[in-house]
């Protein structure tokens, strides 16, 4: 099974859509040399968040995003019209370089969507519904990371914390403010709200504050905790600075949840 679910009893659910590196052999054989580097992995993100808050539920896709990107619209519609991005099954990496020697056709993409995209979201939906039934509210914190400099996708260098709420529509204002205030107060770190990454399909799809589900995406610049080139090594010193800030965010969201029940 390519989906790992760890159930907790708090109101917080972590989505981990892009940390997986598993590739079925028949798919791995069709990637070219560029694709086999797996440069677009959200490296170490599940490890980075492990143990930071008690009672957190996690839903993780263990397959690599080159098999299927579970944070893309299943219809294939672009999340960022007019900007460079990658699709439901990426045909290029984040630098715009082709990754396949034998690209999948439309029929195969449809089959992968049914086999992997739909089950991931069924699992995520089930956990959000379970948590909301228990607490009257659920908060989805969707965990991501990306290299801090990718000219094909954005100009310049990303801030360390890239907070996305689709311009405030996917969560109550208090959720966005809680995360933003912690990031702003963290010495030596930079942040932006609804900048280049304002929330992927997961955040936009599940974030329904009026229905008791609040969603927020955190896109971390990988320079904040790792080396941004092969072999993509974890940087223990950088991670040790970052993890306490992430712990404050997760625990603050758990503490906030009871107050959200009385808010629209």
Secondary structure as UniProt FT lines:
FT   STRAND          3..6
FT   STRAND          12..16
FT   HELIX           25..28
FT   TURN            29..30
FT   TURN            33..34
FT   HELIX           35..37
FT   TURN            39..40
FT   TURN            43..44
FT   HELIX           45..49
FT   TURN            50..51
FT   TURN            54..55
FT   STRAND          57..61
FT   TURN            65..67
FT   TURN            70..71
FT   TURN            74..75
FT   TURN            81..82
FT   TURN            94..95
FT   HELIX           106..112
FT   HELIX           113..117
FT   HELIX           118..135
FT   STRAND          138..146
FT   TURN            151..153
FT   STRAND          161..164
FT   TURN            166..169
FT   HELIX           173..185
FT   TURN            187..188
FT   STRAND          191..193
FT   HELIX           201..206
FT   HELIX           209..211
FT   STRAND          213..221
FT   HELIX           222..224
FT   TURN            230..231
FT   HELIX           236..260
FT   TURN            261..262
//
